[in-house]
Protein backbone atom coordinates (compact mmCIF):
# COMPACT_ATOMS: atom_id res chain seq x y z
CA UNK A 1 0.00 0.00 0.00
CA UNK A 2 1.16 3.52 -0.73
CA UNK A 3 1.24 6.09 2.07
CA UNK A 4 1.06 9.87 1.85
CA UNK A 5 1.48 13.00 3.88
CA UNK A 6 -1.37 15.38 3.15
CA UNK A 7 -1.04 19.08 2.62
CA UNK A 8 -3.27 21.96 1.64
CA UNK A 9 -2.89 23.04 -1.98
CA UNK A 10 -1.63 26.60 -2.41
CA UNK A 11 -4.29 29.23 -2.95
CA UNK A 12 -6.69 27.97 -0.31
CA UNK A 13 -7.28 29.86 2.92
CA UNK A 14 -6.63 28.22 6.24
CA UNK A 15 -8.28 28.17 9.63
CA UNK A 16 -6.74 29.16 12.94
CA UNK A 17 -7.80 29.95 16.47
CA UNK A 18 -6.96 33.20 18.20
CA UNK A 19 -7.79 31.59 21.54
CA UNK A 20 -5.52 28.54 21.56
CA UNK A 21 -2.51 27.30 19.61
CA UNK A 22 -4.17 24.16 18.27
CA UNK A 23 -1.04 22.53 16.85
CA UNK A 24 0.88 22.78 20.12
CA UNK A 25 -2.18 21.70 22.08
CA UNK A 26 -2.61 18.59 19.93
CA UNK A 27 1.08 17.67 20.16
CA UNK A 28 0.82 17.71 23.95
CA UNK A 29 -1.57 14.75 23.76
CA UNK A 30 1.01 12.59 21.95
CA UNK A 31 -1.73 10.74 20.10
CA UNK A 32 -3.79 9.94 23.18
CA UNK A 33 -7.51 10.74 22.94
CA UNK A 34 -8.34 14.39 23.55
CA UNK A 35 -12.14 14.21 23.62
CA UNK A 36 -12.51 14.16 27.42
CA UNK A 37 -10.53 17.38 27.88
CA UNK A 38 -11.62 18.99 24.62
CA UNK A 39 -13.66 22.15 24.76
CA UNK A 40 -15.13 23.45 21.55
CA UNK A 41 -12.65 25.96 20.10
CA UNK A 42 -13.59 29.00 18.02
CA UNK A 43 -11.74 29.11 14.70
CA UNK A 44 -11.89 31.43 11.73
CA UNK A 45 -10.37 32.01 8.31
CA UNK A 46 -6.96 33.68 8.25
CA UNK A 47 -6.16 34.86 4.73
CA UNK A 48 -8.03 35.81 1.59
CA UNK A 49 -7.56 32.53 -0.25
CA UNK A 50 -10.32 30.25 -1.50
CA UNK A 51 -12.61 29.34 1.36
CA UNK A 52 -14.43 26.36 -0.11
CA UNK A 53 -11.81 23.82 1.01
CA UNK A 54 -12.29 20.42 2.61
CA UNK A 55 -8.94 20.18 4.45
CA UNK A 56 -6.71 22.47 6.50
CA UNK A 57 -3.37 21.14 7.75
CA UNK A 58 -2.11 24.33 9.46
CA UNK A 59 -2.84 22.83 12.88
CA UNK A 60 -1.43 19.36 12.18
CA UNK A 61 -1.47 16.87 13.88
CA UNK A 62 -4.96 18.24 14.45
CA UNK A 63 -6.45 18.33 10.96
CA UNK A 64 -9.49 20.42 10.10
CA UNK A 65 -11.95 18.77 7.73
CA UNK A 66 -15.14 20.13 6.20
CA UNK A 67 -18.31 18.32 7.17
CA UNK A 68 -18.57 17.14 3.54
CA UNK A 69 -15.15 15.44 3.89
CA UNK A 70 -16.11 13.97 7.26
CA UNK A 71 -19.32 12.51 5.81
CA UNK A 72 -17.32 10.75 3.10
CA UNK A 73 -14.39 9.65 5.29
CA UNK A 74 -16.08 9.16 8.66
CA UNK A 75 -15.73 5.36 8.87
CA UNK A 76 -11.99 5.57 8.24
CA UNK A 77 -11.46 8.64 10.42
CA UNK A 78 -13.23 7.13 13.44
CA UNK A 79 -11.41 3.82 13.13
CA UNK A 80 -8.06 5.61 13.55
CA UNK A 81 -8.88 8.67 15.63
CA UNK A 82 -11.48 11.07 16.92
CA UNK A 83 -13.57 13.95 15.63
CA UNK A 84 -13.69 17.06 17.80
CA UNK A 85 -16.20 19.92 17.49
CA UNK A 86 -15.19 23.43 16.44
CA UNK A 87 -17.02 26.74 16.38
CA UNK A 88 -16.20 27.41 12.76
CA UNK A 89 -17.36 29.61 9.89
CA UNK A 90 -20.81 28.45 8.78
CA UNK A 91 -20.47 25.62 11.34
CA UNK A 92 -18.78 23.72 8.49
CA UNK A 93 -15.55 22.38 10.00
CA UNK A 94 -14.55 19.65 12.45
CA UNK A 95 -11.17 18.82 13.96
CA UNK A 96 -9.66 15.35 13.46
CA UNK A 97 -7.03 13.89 15.75
CA UNK A 98 -5.34 10.58 14.84
CA UNK A 99 -4.91 8.37 17.90
CA UNK A 100 -3.45 5.40 16.04
CA UNK A 101 0.20 5.47 17.13
CA UNK A 102 2.25 2.55 15.83
CA UNK A 103 5.23 1.84 18.08
CA UNK A 104 8.53 0.73 16.52
CA UNK A 105 7.13 1.18 13.01
CA UNK A 106 10.20 2.97 11.64
CA UNK A 107 13.21 1.03 10.40
CA UNK A 108 15.81 3.21 12.14
CA UNK A 109 18.70 1.63 10.22
CA UNK A 110 17.30 2.60 6.81
CA UNK A 111 15.59 5.90 7.69
CA UNK A 112 17.27 9.29 7.77
CA UNK A 113 16.18 11.10 10.94
CA UNK A 114 17.32 14.37 12.49
CA UNK A 115 16.79 13.84 16.22
CA UNK A 116 16.14 16.54 18.78
CA UNK A 117 16.76 13.88 21.43
CA UNK A 118 17.08 10.29 20.20
CA UNK A 119 16.96 8.80 23.71
CA UNK A 120 13.64 10.53 24.37
CA UNK A 121 12.37 9.76 20.85
CA UNK A 122 12.02 13.43 19.91
CA UNK A 123 12.21 13.81 16.15
CA UNK A 124 13.09 17.16 14.59
CA UNK A 125 12.79 16.13 10.94
CA UNK A 126 12.61 12.98 8.83
CA UNK A 127 14.45 13.23 5.51
CA UNK A 128 13.77 9.63 4.50
CA UNK A 129 11.40 7.34 6.34
CA UNK A 130 11.37 3.58 5.94
CA UNK A 131 8.59 1.75 7.73
CA UNK A 132 8.45 -1.85 8.84
CA UNK A 133 5.74 -2.82 6.39
CA UNK A 134 4.47 -5.70 8.50
CA UNK A 135 3.53 -3.22 11.25
CA UNK A 136 1.75 -0.63 9.11
CA UNK A 137 0.17 -2.63 6.29
CA UNK A 138 -3.30 -2.92 7.85
CA UNK A 139 -3.54 0.78 8.80
CA UNK A 140 -5.09 3.49 6.64
CA UNK A 141 -4.17 6.36 9.01
CA UNK A 142 -1.40 6.33 11.59
CA UNK A 143 1.23 8.35 13.40
CA UNK A 144 4.63 7.57 14.80
CA UNK A 145 5.42 7.96 18.50
CA UNK A 146 7.27 11.23 18.92
CA UNK A 147 6.53 14.19 21.11
CA UNK A 148 7.56 16.69 18.48
CA UNK A 149 6.54 14.97 15.26
CA UNK A 150 3.28 16.07 13.74
CA UNK A 151 3.49 13.59 10.88
CA UNK A 152 0.32 11.68 10.17
CA UNK A 153 0.34 9.17 7.33
CA UNK A 154 -2.62 8.38 5.10
CA UNK A 155 -3.07 5.27 2.97
CA UNK A 156 -4.21 4.78 -0.60
CA UNK A 157 -7.86 4.10 0.34
CA UNK A 158 -8.10 7.50 2.03
CA UNK A 159 -6.58 9.24 -0.98
CA UNK A 160 -8.89 7.45 -3.40
CA UNK A 161 -12.02 8.62 -1.56
CA UNK A 162 -10.72 12.20 -1.64
CA UNK A 163 -9.91 12.01 -5.37
CA UNK A 164 -13.11 10.18 -6.37
CA UNK A 165 -15.25 12.80 -4.61
CA UNK A 166 -13.29 15.86 -5.79
CA UNK A 167 -12.63 17.11 -2.27
CA UNK A 168 -11.01 20.54 -2.45
CA UNK A 169 -7.68 21.69 -1.10
CA UNK A 170 -6.07 18.27 -0.64
CA UNK A 171 -2.53 17.68 -1.82
CA UNK A 172 -0.72 14.37 -1.40
CA UNK A 173 3.01 13.72 -1.07
CA UNK A 174 3.82 10.09 -1.76
CA UNK A 175 6.25 8.60 0.74
CA UNK A 176 9.32 6.77 -0.47
CA UNK A 177 9.00 3.67 1.69
CA UNK A 178 11.97 1.69 0.40
N, C-alpha and C positions, 0 to 999 in steps of 0.2 A: 504494500500500500504506500502511496505517496503521502507525504506530510508537508504542511505549509505553515508559514507565519502569515497572519493576515495584517493588512494595513488599510488605511483609508486612501483612496485615490485622490490625487491632487485636484484642487478646485472645489472640493466639498468643505462646508463649514464643519466645525466641531463643537462639542458640548463640554462645558466645564462648570464647576460649582465655585461660587465666591465664598461659600461657607466652610468648605472642607476640601482638603487636598486629597481627592479620591484615589489617585494612584498610590500615594504613600500609605493611605489608610488601608487599601486592599493588600499591599505588600506586608503590612504588619500581621495579617492573618495567616500568612505562609500557606495558603491553600486550605486552611481549615474553614468550615462553614461560618459565615458571617451573619446569617439571618436572625439569630437570637439577639445580637447586639445592634443590628441594623436599624437605623431610623431613616425614614424617607428623607432624601436629600433633594434640595432645590437645585436644578441645573438650568442652564440657558445657552443659547448660541453665543459664539465668541466673535467670529469674523463675518464677512459679507459673502462667503462662498455659497454654493448651492445648499439648500436646506432640506432637500427631499431625499436624504440619505438613509440607508438602513443599517449602517455600522459607524461607530466612532471608536477609535483605538487610543485616543489621547490619554485615557485614564487606565490603560492596560497595567496590570492584569485584570482590571475591572473593565469589561467591554460594555459599550452602550449600543443596544440593538433597538431598531424600531419594532413596534408591535407587529407589523407585517412580517418582519424577519423572524420574530419569536414564534408567531403562529406557524410558520413553515418549518422551523428548526426545533420546536419545543421538545419533542421526544428525545432528540440527541442532546440538547442543552441540559435538560433535567437529569439525564442519565449520568452526566459528567460534571454537574455543578448545580448552581442555584441561581434563580432569578430574583432580583431585588427591586422593589418599587422606587421610582424617582418622581419628583414633581418636575415635570419637563414641559417644554413648549407643546401645546395642543394635547398634553397628556399622551404623547406618542412614543415615549422611550422608556426602556427598562434596562437595568444594569444586569450583567451576567458575570458571575464569578466561578471559574473552574476550580473544583475541589478535588479533582482526580490527579493526585501527585503520584508519580511512579518512581519509587526509590530505586537507586542503582541502575537506572535505565540508560545512562551514558557510558559508552566505552571510552574510558579516560585515556587509554593508551593511544587510540586512534583520533580522538577529538583534539581540537586546538582551543584551549580555554585560558583566558586571562583572569586569574583569581585575585579577588580582593583579599581573601583569607581562605586558603585551601583547606586547612584544618577544620575551620568552621563551616566550610561548604559555601562560602560567599563568592558568587561569580560576578565579575565585572562585565565581561563580554565573552561571547563564544564566536570565534572566527569560523571554525568548522566543527560541526556536531555529528557524531556517529553514535547512533542508538543501538542498543542490544535488541535486535528485531523481535526476538522471542518474548521480550517483556512489553513491547508496545503494540504488537500486531493486532490485538483485539480492541484497541482503543481508538475512538474517533476524535476525542479531545483529551489532551492531557498537558500537565506541567511537570517540570523537573523540580526537585527539592532544593531550593536556594532562597535565602532570605532576600537577596537583592536582585534576583532574576525575575523579570516580568514576562518571560517567554511562555506563551501558550501555543501549543501545536494542534493543528486541525487536519483531519484526514480527508481523503478523496471524497468520501460520501458527503461530508459537510460542504465541500467546495461545489460538488455537482448540484446540490439543492440550490445553492446560491446562484450558480450560473443558469440552471434550468428555469429559475423564476425571476431572472433579471433583477436581482436585488442590487440596489444602487450604492456606490461608494466603496465596494469591496475590491481590494487588490490582494493578490496571493503571491507569495515568494516561495517557490519550491525549495525544499531543503535537499541538500546533497547528503544523502544518508550513508554513502559508502566511503 
